[in-house]
Amino acid sequence: MKLEMIAHATFRLTLSDGRVLLTDPYQGHTFGGRFDYPPFGTAADFVLITHEHIDHNYLGDVRGIPVVIRHDWLDDVFAVHSVFAWHDKFMGTKFGGGVWMKCIDAEGLRICHMGDCGEVLSDAQIAEIGHVDVLLIPVGGFYTMDGDEAAELVRRIAPRTVIPCHYRTPLCSLPIEGPDRFLKHFTDIVTLNSHCVELSTLPPGVVVMPGIYFDATNG
């Protein structure tokens, strides 16, 4: 099973049977030039959406006729369970409501994509998320939790591997921070030079993935 970081909070998961799950697809060149990732065209069998913002729910560049999963899914190969969280610390009143974080169970692993979680999760929410092998967590702040809050949440969830996302890059000048505030809390950090990894080879700790537009082959 392969995991690819496209950009921002968009990831592509390819199962061993070849089916593709795409999470939170963004719309490129938006927010008045402050979000300048290019449009990406990819085929997908399933699209998982945590919430209805254009940097997380855009289907216009997805090829094929994918099944769109906004809440739960279950078949004989993988399952999706959604856990609710507010987009901000003000019960969704600042940044547009809630987020349905996605817990994906496939091939003996659980991957949790937290979308734009912006609140401090309760013990009940963490219990519903359950054991996590790979946690995809926003760390840029402003719209979501910041790096300090994300690091504390990692401590409470205790995933095997955590991959930060939703942070400032050369192609994203939204009012969010880079990953440094988050990373300063950890010593077990591995930085990959590719946007694609076999999940079975991911080391424990924090893994920084460059995204498809910033890896060694794409510049």
C-alpha positions as MATLAB code, in Angstrom:
seq = 'MKLEMIAHATFRLTLSDGRVLLTDPYQGHTFGGRFDYPPFGTAADFVLITHEHIDHNYLGDVRGIPVVIRHDWLDDVFAVHSVFAWHDKFMGTKFGGGVWMKCIDAEGLRICHMGDCGEVLSDAQIAEIGHVDVLLIPVGGFYTMDGDEAAELVRRIAPRTVIPCHYRTPLCSLPIEGPDRFLKHFTDIVTLNSHCVELSTLPPGVVVMPGIYFDATNG';
ca = [
       0.000    0.000    0.000;
       1.473    3.312   -1.118;
       0.930    6.779    0.311;
       1.638    9.878   -1.760;
       1.563   13.468   -0.578;
       0.255   15.671   -3.368;
       0.210   19.046   -1.592;
      -1.389   20.864    1.348;
      -3.772   18.237    2.823;
      -4.237   16.167   -0.346;
      -2.950   12.591   -0.187;
      -3.317    9.607   -2.511;
      -3.471    6.085   -1.088;
      -3.035    3.166   -3.485;
      -4.155   -0.203   -2.155;
      -2.479   -3.462   -3.076;
      -5.370   -4.308   -5.402;
      -4.714   -1.097   -7.367;
      -7.681    0.916   -6.126;
      -6.918    4.570   -5.386;
      -8.262    6.592   -2.457;
      -7.788   10.349   -2.732;
      -8.227   12.470    0.400;
      -9.221   16.142    0.526;
      -8.450   17.195   -3.082;
      -7.728   20.895   -3.446;
      -8.587   23.372   -6.196;
      -5.402   24.891   -7.591;
      -4.594   28.586   -8.066;
      -7.166   29.903   -5.612;
      -7.409   32.339   -2.684;
      -6.338   35.280   -4.837;
      -2.919   33.831   -5.639;
      -2.113   32.895   -2.048;
      -2.716   29.208   -2.823;
      -0.690   28.611   -5.961;
      -0.435   24.835   -6.175;
      -1.109   23.744   -9.766;
      -4.218   21.760  -10.661;
      -3.432   18.058  -10.530;
      -5.169   15.464  -12.645;
      -5.391   12.015  -11.141;
      -7.682    9.050  -11.488;
      -9.303    7.861   -8.282;
     -11.759    5.154   -7.353;
     -12.742    6.841   -4.089;
     -12.517   10.439   -2.894;
     -12.632   11.080    0.850;
     -13.705   14.572    1.915;
     -13.398   15.882    5.459;
     -15.241   19.180    4.904;
     -16.603   21.534    2.280;
     -13.811   24.043    1.659;
     -12.241   24.394   -1.793;
      -8.787   23.361   -0.615;
     -10.297   20.069    0.580;
     -13.321   19.126   -1.556;
     -12.618   19.924   -5.209;
     -13.636   17.145   -7.582;
     -13.039   19.026  -10.855;
      -9.552   17.610  -11.457;
     -10.339   14.013  -10.485;
     -10.536   11.665  -13.465;
     -13.050    8.836  -13.628;
     -16.284    8.492  -11.708;
     -15.123    8.035   -8.119;
     -17.259    7.112   -5.154;
     -17.299   10.172   -2.885;
     -17.110    9.347    0.826;
     -18.052   12.117    3.208;
     -18.852    9.943    6.203;
     -18.464    6.138    6.494;
     -17.705    3.265    4.146;
     -17.295   -0.480    4.505;
     -16.452   -3.177    1.998;
     -14.355   -6.334    2.015;
     -11.065   -4.460    1.444;
     -11.172   -1.237    3.444;
     -13.319    0.743    5.856;
     -13.710    4.446    6.572;
     -14.987    5.816    9.853;
     -15.514    9.565   10.331;
     -14.995   11.335   13.649;
     -16.372   14.853   14.086;
     -14.311   17.835   15.220;
     -14.805   21.589   15.007;
     -12.823   23.584   12.455;
     -11.848   26.071   15.178;
     -11.897   26.583   18.919;
     -15.206   28.477   18.715;
     -17.474   25.550   17.804;
     -17.071   26.238   14.103;
     -18.278   29.831   14.184;
     -14.980   31.321   12.931;
     -14.011   29.051   10.043;
     -17.160   27.415    8.804;
     -18.428   24.586   10.933;
     -17.053   21.132   11.428;
     -14.683   18.548   10.023;
     -15.255   14.814    9.657;
     -11.812   13.368   10.315;
     -11.264   10.175    8.324;
     -10.021    6.934    9.882;
      -9.128    4.501    7.092;
      -8.621    0.819    7.884;
      -6.914   -1.114    5.098;
      -4.485   -4.017    4.887;
      -4.029   -4.201    8.639;
      -3.237   -0.511    9.126;
      -5.224    2.492   10.313;
      -4.533    5.873    8.707;
      -6.199    8.938   10.224;
      -6.544   12.122    8.153;
      -7.533   14.958   10.474;
      -8.634   17.426    7.801;
      -8.791   20.957    9.211;
      -9.214   20.005   12.847;
      -8.902   23.184   14.860;
     -10.138   22.268   18.316;
      -8.473   20.558   21.246;
      -9.915   17.063   21.023;
     -11.674   15.509   23.987;
     -10.742   12.143   25.424;
     -13.950   10.770   23.888;
     -12.952   11.928   20.402;
      -9.496   10.427   20.790;
     -11.025    7.165   21.983;
     -13.262    7.118   18.890;
     -10.241    7.639   16.643;
      -8.615    4.690   18.395;
      -5.254    3.147   17.567;
      -3.511    4.943   14.692;
      -0.600    3.664   12.642;
      -0.219    6.765   10.453;
      -1.575   10.174   11.479;
      -1.909   12.971    8.894;
      -2.208   16.132   10.962;
      -2.507   19.851   10.133;
       0.140   21.953   11.860;
       0.048   25.413   10.239;
      -2.307   27.130   12.640;
      -4.703   30.040   11.984;
      -7.363   27.915   10.248;
      -6.439   24.793   12.231;
      -4.528   23.843   15.356;
      -1.026   25.280   15.496;
       2.223   23.375   15.786;
       2.276   23.355   19.592;
      -1.310   22.112   19.798;
      -0.673   19.499   17.114;
       2.371   18.196   18.968;
       0.360   17.831   22.168;
      -2.354   15.982   20.251;
       0.234   13.624   18.798;
       1.336   12.848   22.343;
      -2.250   12.024   23.331;
      -3.129    9.954   20.248;
       0.278    8.206   20.215;
       0.367    7.118   16.560;
       3.242    5.002   15.308;
       4.062    7.510   12.565;
       2.905   11.101   12.122;
       3.057   13.128    8.893;
       2.470   16.897    9.194;
       0.504   18.733    6.506;
      -1.494   21.925    5.860;
       1.419   24.311    6.370;
       3.073   27.167    4.490;
       5.308   26.335    1.503;
       6.747   28.368   -1.395;
       3.448   27.818   -3.226;
       1.176   28.607   -0.285;
       1.214   32.064    1.296;
      -2.005   31.740    3.259;
      -1.674   33.100    6.823;
      -0.373   29.816    8.186;
       3.025   28.823    9.525;
       5.550   26.360    8.229;
       6.144   23.091   10.084;
       8.967   24.294   12.344;
       6.835   25.082   15.405;
       5.530   21.507   15.273;
       8.847   19.842   14.509;
      10.701   21.495   17.409;
       8.812   19.195   19.790;
      10.381   16.032   18.334;
      13.779   14.461   17.878;
      12.751   11.346   15.928;
      12.265   13.126   12.575;
      12.884   11.589    9.164;
      12.712   13.792    6.054;
      11.958   11.956    2.839;
      13.141   13.116   -0.583;
      10.154   11.618   -2.383;
       6.448   12.317   -2.243;
       5.634    8.571   -2.396;
       6.297    5.881    0.195;
       5.314    2.300    0.913;
       3.445    2.412    4.198;
       5.142   -0.762    5.391;
       8.520    1.030    5.241;
       7.524    4.132    7.224;
       9.666    4.511   10.335;
       8.164    5.368   13.725;
       8.152    9.001   14.760;
       7.677   12.092   12.583;
       8.040   11.784    8.819;
       8.199   14.921    6.681;
       7.045   14.330    3.102;
       7.846   17.022    0.542;
       4.769   16.748   -1.658;
       4.719   16.009   -5.350;
       5.872   19.522   -6.360;
       8.922   19.596   -4.114;
      10.564   16.178   -4.251;
      13.929   15.349   -5.747;
      12.574   14.583   -9.220;
      10.030   17.407   -9.507;
      12.082   20.284   -8.104;
];
